[in-house]
Amino acid sequence: MLYHYVQIALRRIWHKRGLSLLKIAGLGLSIAASIWLIRYVEYQWQFDQFQVNREHIFRIQHDQYSEGSIKQQSAMTAAGVAVVLKDLSPAVLDYVRLGRWIANDVVFQYDGAAIRDKDFFFADPSFFDVFSFELLKGDPKTALEAPYSLILSEKNAKALFGEVDPIGKEVQFEGRKLFTVTGVSKDVPAQSQLHYGILASYTTTQQMGLGIYGNDHLDYFYVYAYVLLQEGANPTALAQQLTKWVNDRKQNPLIKDAFSLQPLTDIHLYSNLQFELGPTGNGKNLWVLFGISLLTLLLAWVNHFNLYTASAMDQLKAMGIRKVVGATRVQLIGQLAMESFIFSALGIGMGIVLAKVMETFVATAFNIHLANIQWQDLQWGNPVLGLSLAILGGALMSILIPAYILSSFRPVHILNKTFKLPGIGINVQKTLIVMQFAIIIGLLVASIVIYQQTQFMQKKSPGIALEDKLILRGPLGNVHYENLLPYYTQFKNTVEAFPEVRNLSLSREIPGNQMELLQNVKVEGKTSPATFNRLTVDHHFFENYELELISGSIPKSLPQIDKKLVINEAALALLGFPNAQAAIHKKLSYFDWEFEIMAVVKNHHHRSLHHPLVPIIFDFFNDPSEDGYFTLSMNEKINSKTIAKIKAAYTAAFPNTVFDFFELADHYQAQYQSDIDFKRLNFSFTLLGFFIACLGLFGLSLMVFEKRIKEIGIRKVLGASISSIVALLVSGLLRLVVIGLLIATPLSWYLLNQWLSNFAFHIHIGWWVFALAGSLALLVAFLTMSMQSVKAALTNPIDVLRRE
C-alpha cells in the first residue's frame, strides 16, 4: 500500500512538474535562507560559551545617580569593589580585576623587536581559575603572582621572540621597566567578549605607585571586575548588599552608587555601557533577524499549503469514486499525505543542500560568520531549536491538514457537477494570502526604515571634521620619553613642511573613542553633581578639527594654555551658566587644579549617533605626551608614498617605538558596522521572502485562472474585452493585498518605533513609507498575476468551449 501511495504521488508530481518545481523551489529557498540567518544568529549567541564557569561568572556594573537621575552606567568600577563583595558574602567564590595602563596601549621591546598592543591588562592571579583561557606555557596558578610578571598571547610571543622560548626572558616596558615573561597564552577565541593580548600581574600596579588600583579604593572607575559565584547564589541580592555597603561608607550627598551583576553570557548581546571592553552586539537586532527567518519559513509553508490544496482539488472526483467503491478515509488521507510528504521532503532536502553549498558565498558576500550547528544546540531558548520546530511543525501541518480536509467531503457532493470548495476552504485560503502579504509588507516597511536610520546615522554631520585625517598613535616607548618636546617639535615641523600635510595636532583621544570621565567638578567653588567627559588636547586641536567657536577665544600658543580650558554647549548647560558669554573667565576646578574657562564651542558627536551628545571639558597638554594620538590633516588623498614619508619622519624623531596609523573617517564609521551588516541582511532576506511569496502567488494564480477558463471563454463570446477580463481576474487577489497592508501598517509602525527608541538620534517614520511598501507589494502582485491573467484572457473561446 505504501509503495502504491508513493507511485501515485510521484506520477502526479511529474505530471505537473512545472508547478511542482515552484512548490519545491519556494520551500527550499526559504529553508536555506532561514538556515543562513539562524547560523549567523547562533554565532552571536555562542559568545563566551567556551567558558566552563560561564553560568556563574558576572561582571560588576557600576551606575551612579545624582538628584534621582542616572548620570553614569559603566562597565568599569573602582578597584576595591570586588574585594568588598567577596568579603561581604561567602557566595562569592573568587574575583578577577582587569586594569588598563594609563596610556591607550602599551609597547614592549626585546632585542631590537617591539610589539604594540591595546589589549593590555593588569590581572589578578585568579584569572585562569575563573576564566577558561588556555595557557600554553607557564603555570596558570603562579604566572600572575609576582610583580612584573607578564603573559603574552601566542601571536605577540611570536612577534617579539620568533621561535625562541620566551619563558624567563626579560622585556622592556615602554623603555622604562623590565618585565619577566612567565607564560604564553593561546590566542583568545573569536567568540569571546573579553580579548587580551598581554597580561601583567596585578601586584605590579602597587610597585608602580598606581594607588587607584588599591584594594581599598572606592572612588574612581579604573578596573573591569568579574566575580565567580557559587551555584544557587542570588546576584540581585548580592548587588543590593554591595550598593548599601558602599553608599553607607562613602556618604556622598551628591552622588549615589548603584551596582548590578551582569551575567557574562549577556554582555556581548545586551550590554551597551560606558567603557565597554570592545564593540558589543545588538541582541534586539538578532531577534529581528530570527523573526525574519521564521517569517520567511512561514511564507513558504503558506505557499505550500495553498498550492497543494488548490492542486489537490483535481483529485476530488477520483477520491469520490474511490469512496464509492469502498476506500476508507484513512486510505485517502494516506494517499494525500504521501504526496504532500514527498513535496515537503524534497523542499527541505533542497534547502539543506543549498544552505551547505552556498554557505561560503553567503558568509563572504555579507562579511558574516556562520556557526556550525550541532545536536547540543537543540535546547530550550536556542534559536536552532526554534528553527527546527518551525520546519517540523510546518511540515506536519502541510501534510496532515490538507489531507484531513480534502478527505472529509462526501462522494455525493464531490461527484456533483456543481461542486465547489466549501466556504470555509475559500476563507482559509484567502486568510493565508492576506497573512502572506501582511508579513511581506511589514518586512518591506522594516527594510525601508532600517535603511533610512542607517543612512541617517552615516550621513548626518557629526559637527567635527573627519575627512582627510590621518591618525598616528603617540610614540610610546621611545628613548626620548623624559624630554619629548624637542623631538615632537622636530616631527611636527618636518611633516607640516610636506605639501601633502596641512597641519598636525595632539589629543588624548580622537572622535569615535570613549573619553575620560570627570566627577566632583567645582564651578566658582560649588561642586556640580554632573558627570563630564574630559579631553586633553593641544592648542591646534580646535582649528584642525574645525570646531565652531561660540564665545571667547582659543589660546594660540603654549604659554597661554597654562591653567586654561574650553567647554562645549552641553557642559555649559550642566555647569549652570545662562549663556556662553557668562562662562568666560569663570573658574573651574577638579583634581585640586583650578582652571579658567577661555571659550565655549558648539556640541559635536564625539561618538556615534547611538549615543547622546555629551558634556566635554577640554583642557590642554603643558608638554607633548607620548600617549594619545597625532592627527594630521591632509591636503590630498592618503597614499602609500605619503605614509612612507611620514613614517620616516616619525622613526627619526621617535626611535625604538612602533609606527601605527589609520584613517579617522574609517575609524569613526566603524562604529556603524553592525548597523550596516544588519541593514544588508534585513534587506536581502526581505527581498528573498518577497520572491518566495511571489512564487506562491504565481502558482496559485496559474491554477485559479485555469479553473476559470470556461467562464473566460463565455465572457469573450458575450463581448467582454481583454482588459476587463484581466481586471476581473486580478481584482479579487489585489483586494487581499490591500487588506494585508491595512493589517501590517499599525503593527509595523508600533514595532519599528520601539526599535528606533534604542537610538539617541533617530528618524521619524513618515506615512509615505507604508504607502511605498504597499504600492510595491501591489505592483509586484499585479505583475505576477497579470502574466497568467493576460494569457488566460487571450485564449481563443472557440477552443475552450469545444473542449468543454
ROBAZA-787729 format. One line per field, with one value per residue (C-alpha): residue in one letter; x, y negated, z negated. Coordinates in pm, whole numbers, plus 32768, in hexadecimal, padded with zeros to 4 digits. Last residue first. Layout:
vogu: [a;...]
px: [X;...]
py: [Y;...]
pz: [Z;...]
***
This chain:
vogu: [e;r;r;l;v;d;i;p;n;t;l;a;a;k;v;s;q;m;s;m;t;l;f;a;v;l;l;a;l;s;g;a;l;a;f;v;w;w;g;i;h;i;h;f;a;f;n;s;l;w;q;n;l;l;y;w;s;l;p;t;a;i;l;l;g;i;v;v;l;r;l;l;g;s;v;l;l;a;v;i;s;s;i;s;a;g;l;v;k;r;i;g;i;e;k;i;r;k;e;f;v;m;l;s;l;g;f;l;g;l;c;a;i;f;f;g;l;l;t;f;s;f;n;l;r;k;f;d;i;d;s;q;y;q;a;q;y;h;d;a;l;e;f;f;d;f;v;t;n;p;f;a;a;t;y;a;a;k;i;k;a;i;t;k;s;n;i;k;e;n;m;s;l;t;f;y;g;d;e;s;p;d;n;f;f;d;f;i;i;p;v;l;p;h;h;l;s;r;h;h;h;n;k;v;v;a;m;i;e;f;e;w;d;f;y;s;l;k;k;h;i;a;a;q;a;n;p;f;g;l;l;a;l;a;a;e;n;i;v;l;k;k;d;i;q;p;l;s;k;p;i;s;g;s;i;l;e;l;e;y;n;e;f;f;h;h;d;v;t;l;r;n;f;t;a;p;s;t;k;g;e;v;k;v;n;q;l;l;e;m;q;n;g;p;i;e;r;s;l;s;l;n;r;v;e;p;f;a;e;v;t;n;k;f;q;t;y;y;p;l;l;n;e;y;h;v;n;g;l;p;g;r;l;i;l;k;d;e;l;a;i;g;p;s;k;k;q;m;f;q;t;q;q;y;i;v;i;s;a;v;l;l;g;i;i;i;a;f;q;m;v;i;l;t;k;q;v;n;i;g;i;g;p;l;k;f;t;k;n;l;i;h;v;p;r;f;s;s;l;i;y;a;p;i;l;i;s;m;l;a;g;g;l;i;a;l;s;l;g;l;v;p;n;g;w;q;l;d;q;w;q;i;n;a;l;h;i;n;f;a;t;a;v;f;t;e;m;v;k;a;l;v;i;g;m;g;i;g;l;a;s;f;i;f;s;e;m;a;l;q;g;i;l;q;v;r;t;a;g;v;v;k;r;i;g;m;a;k;l;q;d;m;a;s;a;t;y;l;n;f;h;n;v;w;a;l;l;l;t;l;l;s;i;g;f;l;v;w;l;n;k;g;n;g;t;p;g;l;e;f;q;l;n;s;y;l;h;i;d;t;l;p;q;l;s;f;a;d;k;i;l;p;n;q;k;r;d;n;v;w;k;t;l;q;q;a;l;a;t;p;n;a;g;e;q;l;l;v;y;a;y;v;y;f;y;d;l;h;d;n;g;y;i;g;l;g;m;q;q;t;t;t;y;s;a;l;i;g;y;h;l;q;s;q;a;p;v;d;k;s;v;g;t;v;t;f;l;k;r;g;e;f;q;v;e;k;g;i;p;d;v;e;g;f;l;a;k;a;n;k;e;s;l;i;l;s;y;p;a;e;l;a;t;k;p;d;g;k;l;l;e;f;s;f;v;d;f;f;s;p;d;a;f;f;f;d;k;d;r;i;a;a;g;d;y;q;f;v;v;d;n;a;i;w;r;g;l;r;v;y;d;l;v;a;p;s;l;d;k;l;v;v;a;v;g;a;a;t;m;a;s;q;q;k;i;s;g;e;s;y;q;d;h;q;i;r;f;i;h;e;r;n;v;q;f;q;d;f;q;w;q;y;e;v;y;r;i;l;w;i;s;a;a;i;s;l;g;l;g;a;i;k;l;l;s;l;g;r;k;h;w;i;r;r;l;a;i;q;v;y;h;y;l;m]
px: [79C0;7AE4;7A1F;79CD;7B3C;7BAD;7A95;7AE8;7C4B;7D2D;7D9F;7CF7;7DAA;7EFF;7EAC;7E47;7F7E;807F;7F98;7FB4;8125;810A;7FE6;8091;81CF;810D;8036;8162;8224;80F9;80CD;823D;8233;80F1;8178;82B6;81EE;814B;8298;835A;8428;85A1;868B;8779;87B6;8766;86B4;8565;8581;852E;83F3;838E;83C0;82DA;81BF;81C9;81E8;80A7;7FE5;803D;803E;7EC6;7E61;7F6C;7EF0;7D8F;7E1D;7EC9;7D7E;7CD5;7DE4;7D7B;7C16;7C76;7D5E;7C68;7B63;7C65;7CFA;7B9C;7B52;7C9B;7C5D;7B09;79BF;78DD;77F7;78E5;79FF;7933;78E8;7A59;7ABF;79BF;7A47;7BAF;7B51;7C09;7D43;7D2F;7D34;7E4D;7F40;7ED7;7F45;8092;80DE;8070;8153;827C;8227;8239;838F;840A;8393;8445;8585;855A;852F;8665;8738;86B0;86D5;8830;88AB;8817;889F;89FD;89EA;8971;8A8B;8B85;8B03;8C1E;8D0F;8CAA;8D86;8EBB;8E88;8E69;8F9B;9088;917E;92E4;93DC;9554;95E8;96F6;986E;98B8;97CC;9843;98E6;97D6;96C2;9770;979E;9636;95B4;9672;95FC;9493;94A4;951D;9413;92F6;9216;9142;91AE;91E2;91F0;9199;9285;91FA;92FD;9266;9283;93AD;950B;948D;94ED;951A;941F;930F;91C6;9068;8F28;8DF3;8CE6;8B73;8AE9;8A02;893A;89C2;894B;8998;8B04;8C0F;8C9E;8B59;8B96;8B1D;8B7F;8CAD;8CCF;8E10;8F11;8E90;8F99;9027;9067;910D;90B9;9054;8F3A;8F03;8E49;8E6D;8DA6;8E68;8D54;8C23;8B31;8B7E;8AFC;89A7;88E6;8A08;899A;8AC1;89D9;8974;8ADA;8B46;8A4B;8ABA;8C2B;8D3E;8E9C;8FBB;90D1;91C7;92F3;9275;9305;9475;9447;93B2;9265;9173;900E;8F31;8DEA;8C92;8BED;8D1C;8CD6;8DB7;8E7F;8F3C;9092;9031;8FAF;90D9;91EE;91FD;924F;914C;90D5;8F6E;8EA3;8D3B;8C58;8B86;8A8D;8A61;8B1E;8BF0;8BE8;8D35;8CFA;8CAD;8D22;8D3B;8CFE;8CFB;8DBF;8DAE;8EC9;8E61;8DD9;8E5B;8DA6;8E3A;8FA3;9037;915E;918D;92A8;928F;9335;9309;92D0;9394;93C1;94B1;959A;961D;9516;95BB;9714;96A2;95C8;96D7;97DE;96EA;9699;980E;9848;971C;9752;9840;9818;9783;98B4;9908;97B9;96CE;9586;9598;9428;9347;9331;91E5;91C2;90A2;9020;8EB5;8E50;8E01;8D18;8BA5;8B4D;8AAB;8990;89E7;8A38;892C;881D;8887;885D;870E;868B;86FA;8658;8518;850F;855C;8453;834B;83A6;8395;823C;81CB;824A;819E;8050;8073;8090;7F83;7E8D;7EDD;7EA7;7D59;7CEA;7D3B;7C8E;7B5C;7B45;7B5A;7A55;7971;796B;7A3F;794B;786A;7782;77CB;776C;786A;7905;77BA;7737;7896;789E;79BC;7AA1;7BCE;7C1B;7C23;7CFA;7DEF;7E0E;7E50;7F3F;8064;8070;803C;814E;8247;8209;8235;837C;840F;839A;840E;8569;857B;851D;8614;872A;86C3;8727;8639;85F8;8701;8750;88AC;8937;88F5;89E9;89C6;8B0D;8AFD;8AFA;8BDB;8B84;8C1C;8AD1;8B5A;8C68;8B81;8A7A;8B77;8C12;8ABA;8A3D;8A6C;89FA;88C0;886B;8885;87AA;86A9;8697;865E;854C;84A1;84C1;843F;831D;82B3;82D5;8209;80F9;80D8;80DA;7FD6;7EE0;7EFF;7EFD;7DD2;7D17;7D6C;7CFE;7BB6;7B67;7B55;7A18;79B4;78F9;7A21;7B09;7A13;7A11;7B8D;7BA6;7AB0;7B7F;7CD0;7CD1;7C91;7DEC;7E88;7DD7;7E2C;7F96;7FBE;7F20;7FDA;812A;8109;80A9;81D6;82BA;8238;825F;83CC;840B;8353;8431;8572;84F4;84A7;8608;8689;85B7;862C;878F;8748;86C9;8807;88E2;8A50;8B62;8C93;8DB5;8E09;8CD7;8D35;8BD6;8ACB;8A21;89E0;88E2;898F;8AFB;8AB5;899F;8A7E;8B4C;8A19;8A10;8A19;8983;8A0B;897F;8A4B;89B1;8A40;89FC;89CE;8B08;8AFF;8C26;8C05;8A89;8A7E;8B7A;8ACD;8970;89DB;8A98;8967;888E;8985;898B;880E;87FF;8910;8857;8942;88BD;8A0C;8B2F;8B86;8CBC;8CEF;8D69;8DF2;8E5C;8F3F;8F7A;8E3C;8E9B;8E1E;8E26;8F9C;8FD8;907C;915F;914F;9125;9268;933E;9498;9548;9582;9410;93AB;9498;93C0;92C2;93AF;93CC;92F6;9336;9259;9105;8FA3;8E72;8D23;8DA9;8D2C;8E72;8F2C;9050;91A8;9241;92FA;9470;94EC;95E9;968B;9750;970E;9817;97B0;97E8;9811;969E;96A8;97ED;97EB;989E;98A6;9840;9753;977D;97E7;9885;97C0;9779;97AF;96E1;95EE;95D6;9588;9489;93C8;93D4;934F;944C;9444;9517;9594;960B;9597;9575;9425;93B5;945A;941E;92E2;92E3;9445;9508;94E1;93A9;92B7;9150;903C;8F2B;8EE9;8EC8;8FFC;90C7;9096;90C4;921C;9172;91A3;9254;91D4;9252;9168;91EB;9327;946F;958B;96FF;9838;9997;99F5;98A9;97AD;9650;9568;941C;92C4;91DC;92C1;926F;929D;9159;90D4;9031;8FAA;8F54;8E7A;8E48;8D48;8C47;8B2F;8C02;8B7B;8BF0;8D67;8D40;8C70;8D6E;8E8E;8DC1;8D7D;8EE2;8F5F;8E46;8D5C;8D5C;8C3B;8BA5;8A4C;8A67;8989;883F;873E;86D2;8796;88D3;88ED;8A18;8A26;8B34;8B05;8BC4;8BFC;8B6A;8BF4;8B18;8A75;8BB9;8C8D;8D0F;8D3E;8D1A;8BBA;8C55;8BA9;8ACF;89A0;8A57;8AA9;8945;88B8;8994;8936;87C7;87DC;8882;878E;8662;86E2;8715;85B9;851C;85D1;856F;8400;83E8;84AB;83D3;8289;82F8;8391;8245;8191;8277;8276;8100;80FF;8246;81B7;807C;8146;8221;80EC;804C;818B;81C0;805A;807F;81C6;8117;8000]
py: [7789;77B5;770A;75EE;75A8;75C5;74DC;73E6;73B0;736C;7202;71CE;72FB;727E;7124;71B6;728E;7179;7086;7147;70FF;6F9D;6F50;6FEC;6F26;6DE3;6E1F;6E7A;6D4C;6C6B;6CEF;6CB7;6B59;6AF8;6B81;6AB3;6987;6962;68F4;69A8;68B5;68D2;6914;687C;6921;6A6E;6B89;6AD8;6B30;6C9D;6C43;6B5C;6C81;6D62;6C64;6C00;6D70;6DC8;6C97;6CC8;6E44;6E7A;6D69;6DE0;6F47;6ECB;6E1C;6F5F;701B;6F1F;6F66;70D3;7080;6F72;7049;7126;7018;6F15;700D;7054;6EE0;6EA6;6FC5;6F39;6FE9;701C;713D;7233;71A5;71D8;7340;738B;72EC;73BB;74F4;7493;745C;7594;7529;73D3;746A;755E;7461;735C;744A;7491;7321;72CB;73D7;7362;71FD;7259;72F7;71BF;70E0;71C2;71A1;7029;7029;7102;7003;6ED2;6F62;6FEC;6EA9;6DCD;6EAB;6EA1;6D26;6D05;6DE9;6D14;6BCA;6B8D;6BE0;6A90;69DB;6AAF;6A9A;691E;690B;69BD;6AA9;6AA7;6B6B;6B31;6BFE;6B72;6B8D;6A3B;690F;67EC;68B7;69C2;68BE;680C;6956;69BA;6871;68A4;6A0F;69A9;68A5;69AC;6AA4;69B5;68C5;67E7;667D;6551;662C;65D5;669A;6702;6782;6863;68AB;690C;688A;673E;65E3;64E7;640D;64DC;6421;6441;6481;64BA;657B;65A5;66C5;66D4;6816;6964;6A45;6917;6980;68E8;6789;6706;658F;647B;6317;6277;61A2;60E8;607F;6126;60F6;6224;6293;63DC;64A3;65CD;64ED;6374;6278;60FF;600F;5F4B;5F80;6037;5F0F;5EEB;6047;6010;6046;6108;622B;6318;6416;631E;62BA;6428;646E;6336;6398;6335;62A3;629D;61CA;621A;61E7;61C3;606B;60CE;61D9;60FF;60AC;60BB;60E3;5FB0;5F5B;5FBA;60A3;613D;6246;6377;6395;64D1;6438;62E1;6370;645A;635C;62F1;6453;6543;65EA;6666;668B;6702;667A;670F;6627;65E7;649B;6430;62BB;61FE;6123;6260;639D;64E9;660E;6701;671F;683F;6890;68A3;69BE;69D5;6984;6829;682A;684B;67B2;66AB;6622;654C;6547;6463;6456;658A;65F3;64D4;655D;6443;649B;65F1;656C;6456;6547;6651;655B;64BF;661A;6657;650F;6548;66B6;668F;67C0;6894;6869;69DC;6A31;6B16;6A7B;6993;6926;69DF;6942;68D5;685A;6769;672B;6726;6715;65A6;657B;6537;66A6;665F;6752;6841;6980;695B;68F8;6A0A;6B0F;6A80;6A6D;6BD2;6C55;6B98;6C1D;6D82;6D77;6CF9;6E14;6F14;6E97;6EA4;700C;7079;6FD2;7065;71C8;719F;711D;724D;7332;7292;72B9;742D;745E;73A3;7476;75B6;753D;74E1;763F;768F;76AE;77C6;776C;78AB;7981;7A95;79E6;79A9;7B0C;7B8A;7ADB;79EA;7A3F;7AB4;7952;78C7;79DA;79E3;7867;786E;7998;7950;77D3;77DD;78E0;782D;76DC;776C;7819;76E6;75FA;76ED;76FE;7584;754E;765A;75AB;7462;74EA;74A0;7610;76F8;777E;76E1;7825;78CC;77E7;76BD;7628;74B0;73C5;7294;715C;708E;7087;7106;71D9;728E;72BE;7347;7431;74B3;74F1;766B;76A5;75CD;7659;77C0;7774;76B8;77C5;78CD;77FE;77C8;7935;79AA;78B6;791A;7A8A;7A58;799E;7AC4;7BBE;7AF5;7B04;7C80;7CC3;7BDF;7C9F;7DEC;7D69;7CF3;7E56;7EC4;7F8C;7F5E;7E1A;7D91;7DD1;7D1D;7BEE;7BF7;7BEE;7ACA;7A14;7A46;78FF;784B;78C0;77A7;769C;7743;7776;7612;7579;7652;7634;74BD;74A8;7583;749D;7360;73FD;744A;72E2;727B;7361;72D8;7173;71AA;7229;70F6;7016;70D9;709B;6F29;6F2A;6FD7;6EC5;6F1E;6E84;6DCA;6DDB;6DDF;6D0B;6BBC;6B2C;6C34;6CDD;6E3C;6F2C;6FFD;7021;6FF1;70F0;7227;7188;7150;6FE1;6FA2;6E57;6D36;6BE2;6ABD;697A;6823;66D1;672E;6809;68EC;69BE;6AD4;6AF5;6AD5;6BEF;6CE0;6C9D;6CD9;6E16;6EAC;6E4E;6EF3;702F;703E;701E;7123;722C;7355;74AC;752E;746F;7323;72C7;714E;7071;6F10;6E2C;6D28;6BB0;6B0C;6A10;6A04;6B4C;6B9A;6C8A;6D9F;6CA4;6C76;6AFB;6AF4;6B2E;6B19;6BFA;6D0A;6CF4;6D25;6E4D;6F11;6F37;7017;6FBA;7041;7008;703C;7037;7062;7086;70B6;71F7;7292;7255;7339;7293;72F5;740A;7376;736C;7354;72C9;71B9;70D9;6F63;6E53;6CEB;6BA7;6BB7;6BEC;6D36;6DED;6F65;7060;71CF;72DB;7388;72F5;7438;73BD;7401;7292;71D1;7091;70E5;7253;71F2;70F5;71F9;7300;7203;7182;71AE;70C4;70BB;6F68;6FB3;7126;71DA;71D7;7318;73CB;749B;7499;7532;74DA;752E;7570;74C3;74F9;7404;749F;737B;7384;7451;73BC;7258;72B0;7209;70B3;7003;6EC8;6EA0;6E69;6E7B;6D41;6DF3;6D78;6E6C;6E24;6ED8;6E51;6F51;6F44;6E29;6E02;6CE4;6C9A;6C15;6AF4;6A84;6A91;6C0A;6CCC;6D8D;6EE3;6F62;70CE;714F;728D;7367;7257;7311;72E5;7182;702A;7068;70D0;6F98;6EB4;6F3F;6F13;6DA6;6D4B;6D03;6C12;6C72;6C9B;6D03;6BB0;6B1B;69AA;688A;6935;684F;6832;66F5;67A5;6913;69F0;6B43;6C4E;6D98;6EB6;6FD1;7127;7287;73A8;7422;73F1;74C9;75AC;7484;7506;7471;7316;72A8;73BF;72E0;7213;734C;73C7;728F;72C5;7437;73D8;72E6;73E4;74F7;7415;73BC;752E;7582;7469;74CB;7639;75E9;7504;75F7;7723;7670;75D3;771D;77CA;76C5;7709;7882;78A9;7A0E;7A55;7A00;7AC6;7BFC;7BD5;7BCC;7CFB;7DCA;7D5F;7DC1;7F13;7F55;7F0C;8000]
pz: [88DA;89C6;8ADE;89ED;89A8;8B12;8B86;8A6B;8AF8;89CF;89B8;8865;87CF;8841;87C1;8670;8659;8682;85D3;848C;8455;84DD;83F5;82C6;8314;8332;81FE;8127;81A6;816A;8008;7FB7;804D;7F9B;7E53;7E75;7EF2;7D9D;7D0D;7BFB;7B2F;7B45;7A23;792A;77D7;7878;77BE;77F1;7963;7917;7855;7971;7A5C;7991;7981;7AF1;7B57;7A9E;7B12;7C85;7CA9;7C84;7D7A;7E70;7E5E;7EAA;7FDE;804B;8026;8107;8207;8210;826D;8365;8438;84F1;8527;8593;868C;8714;8733;87E9;88DD;8939;88ED;8A1B;89C0;8A67;8992;8854;88B6;88F0;87A7;86E8;878D;872C;85C1;8541;85FE;855D;8400;8451;84E6;83E5;82D1;8377;83AA;8248;81BB;8284;8222;80B1;80E8;819C;8080;7F85;8051;805C;7EE2;7ECA;7F82;7ECD;7D6F;7DAE;7E4A;7D39;7C23;7CB7;7CD5;7B6E;7AF4;7BB3;7B28;7A30;7B4C;7BE2;7AE5;7B2B;7CA3;7C92;7BAF;7C9C;7BF7;7B71;7A9E;7A8A;796E;7889;7875;7913;78FD;79D3;7AE9;7ADB;7AFE;7C20;7CDA;7C8F;7D1B;7E62;7E7F;7E3A;7F51;8049;7FD7;801E;7F5B;8038;8041;7F5E;7E26;7CC2;7BE0;7A8D;7993;788B;7718;7645;7689;7606;767A;7563;74A9;754A;7546;74B4;7574;749C;7554;7509;75D9;7704;76F2;776D;7887;7960;795B;787C;785E;78ED;78DB;77FA;784B;77A4;7669;761D;7517;73DD;72CF;721F;70BA;7068;6F2D;7009;708C;70A3;7177;715B;7236;733F;7447;73C1;73DB;754D;7596;74F9;73B4;7314;723C;7262;7305;7416;7469;746D;7584;7640;7643;7551;7580;7486;73F6;72DF;73C7;752B;7573;755B;766B;777A;781A;76F6;777A;7751;76A3;7721;781B;78CA;79D1;79C5;7B08;7AA3;7AED;7A6A;7923;78F4;7930;77C0;774E;76C8;7586;759B;745D;7463;7354;723C;7192;701D;703C;6F14;6EC3;6EAE;6FE3;70A5;6FFC;70B1;6FC7;70EA;722E;7326;7417;7582;7656;77B8;78FF;7919;7898;773D;767D;778B;7860;7997;7AED;7C19;7D92;7DFC;7F6C;7FB6;7EA9;7DCE;7CCA;7CB3;7C59;7B6F;7AAA;7A93;7A19;7924;789C;787D;77C5;76DE;767C;7558;7477;7590;7670;7697;7732;7674;76DF;780B;7821;7914;7A6A;7B00;7C68;7CA0;7DFF;7D8A;7C1D;7BDC;7AAF;7A9D;7AC2;7C13;7C54;7D6E;7CB0;7BA7;7C9E;7D8F;7C7D;7C14;7D79;7DCC;7C8D;7CE3;7E49;7DDD;7CCB;7DC0;7EAF;7D95;7D30;7E9B;7EB4;7D76;7DC8;7F25;7EAA;7DA3;7EA7;7F80;7E52;7E05;7F6D;7F69;7E1B;7E9C;7FD8;7F0D;7E13;7F32;7FC0;80F6;8214;828C;83AB;846C;833E;8310;81E1;8136;8143;80FA;7FA4;7F5D;7E35;7F00;7F72;7E11;7D72;7E94;7E90;7D15;7D04;7DEC;7DDF;7C66;7C2E;7D10;7C72;7B16;7B73;7C1C;7B09;79F9;7A96;7AB6;794A;78D8;7999;78F6;779D;767F;7634;76BC;7814;7822;7792;78E2;7993;7A7D;7AF9;7AD2;7BF9;7BED;7CB3;7DCB;7E8B;7FD6;7F30;7E3D;7F4E;804B;7F4B;7EE0;8043;8053;7EED;7EFA;8053;7FD3;7EA4;7F75;8082;7F77;7ED6;8024;808C;7F3A;7F41;80A2;804B;7F0F;7FCF;80BE;7F9F;7EDD;7FFF;8025;7EAF;7E78;7F86;7EE0;7D8C;7E25;7E95;7FFD;804D;81BA;816F;80AB;81D0;82B6;81D3;81BB;8337;833C;8232;82DA;839C;8253;81EC;82B9;81E9;809E;8107;817C;8048;7F4B;7FFB;8018;7EA7;7E57;7F20;7E7E;7D25;7D6F;7DCF;7C91;7BC2;7C5B;7C3C;7ACB;7A8D;7B43;7A61;792E;79A1;79BD;7857;77E0;7869;785F;778D;7808;7715;75A4;755E;74CA;74AA;74B9;75DE;7560;75F4;76FB;7690;751F;74F1;74D3;73BF;72E9;727B;7104;7096;6FCE;6F70;6EEF;6E73;6EC5;6E24;6CB5;6CB2;6B82;6C03;6B02;6AFF;6C7C;6CA5;6BB4;6C40;6DA9;6D4C;6CA1;6DC9;6EB7;6DE4;6DE0;6F5A;6F90;6EC4;6E93;6EF6;6F72;6EDF;6F78;703F;704C;7167;713A;7255;71B8;71B5;7133;7028;6EC2;6E05;6DD3;6CB4;6D82;6E2F;6FA8;6F94;6ECA;6FFD;6F5F;7058;6F52;6EFB;7065;7087;6F91;70AB;7170;72DD;73F7;756A;769B;75F7;7673;7593;7641;76D6;7819;78D7;77E6;772C;77AE;76DC;75B7;7583;741E;7328;73FB;7310;731D;7329;72F8;73B8;7532;7566;74A2;74E6;7504;7425;748F;7394;7488;75E5;7699;77DE;791F;7962;7821;783E;7957;78E9;7783;77FE;78C9;77B4;76BD;75C4;744B;7377;7213;7193;7030;6FDD;6FE7;7152;71CC;7081;70AD;722A;722D;7368;74D6;75A6;74B6;7526;74D5;7402;7317;719C;7147;7265;71E6;7075;7070;709F;71EC;7267;73C6;752A;7654;7703;7775;7807;7844;7860;78DD;78A4;779B;76E7;76DC;764D;76B2;760A;766A;761E;7503;7390;7391;7383;725C;725E;7115;70D6;6FBD;6EF4;6E45;6E05;6D4E;6C12;6C06;6B98;6BB5;6D21;6D68;6CC0;6D8F;6ECE;6E74;6E16;6F78;6FCE;70E9;725F;7340;72EC;72DD;7284;7226;71D7;713B;6FCE;6F7F;6FEC;703F;7087;712A;7103;71B8;7117;720F;71C0;71E3;7169;72AB;736F;7285;739D;7489;75EE;75FF;75EF;7730;77BD;77F1;78F7;79BE;7988;7A2A;7B5B;7B67;7B40;7C63;7D48;7CE0;7D1E;7E79;7ECF;7E4C;7F17;8055;8032;7FF3;8120;81FB;8197;81D9;8320;8395;8354;8424;854A;8509;851B;85A7;84F4;83A0;83F0;844F;831A;823B;82E3;82BE;8154;80F8;81A5;80EE;7FA5;8000]
***
